[in-house]
């Protein structure tokens, strides 16, 4: 059921966002597109974030709240990701990956220098969390 909800949300986001112009190499555009407390899990919420990368765009290395489990799926293009000490891996549209509480996201970038890429990240985390990412210093 959750997978169907996420797939439907991703499809709706692709339709709603349409084609956009991006400046090459700029930082990611991040938008919270869903925020709901879980009625059957007190103290937990589900938040969905649309991450849009222009050609050559990237996000700084970062961590997420220690309460956060993240399911990410690539909606458009290809995203290169590196979590903790794992290898860099490129995910294409339709492919997904997870991040576990406390993981360090060392690399998150558009794999292309010429085409945009979009990612939907769905967080399950403590409802009182206000910051979804903390950039490395």
Secondary structure as GFF3:
##gff-version 3
##sequence-region A 1 137
A	DSSP	alpha_helix	2	17	.	.	.	ID=ss1
A	DSSP	beta_strand	29	37	.	.	.	ID=ss2
A	DSSP	beta_strand	44	53	.	.	.	ID=ss3
A	DSSP	beta_strand	58	59	.	.	.	ID=ss4
A	DSSP	beta_strand	62	63	.	.	.	ID=ss5
A	DSSP	beta_strand	69	76	.	.	.	ID=ss6
A	DSSP	beta_strand	78	83	.	.	.	ID=ss7
A	DSSP	beta_strand	89	92	.	.	.	ID=ss8
A	DSSP	beta_strand	96	99	.	.	.	ID=ss9
A	DSSP	beta_strand	104	110	.	.	.	ID=ss10
A	DSSP	beta_strand	117	126	.	.	.	ID=ss11
A	DSSP	beta_strand	134	135	.	.	.	ID=ss12
###
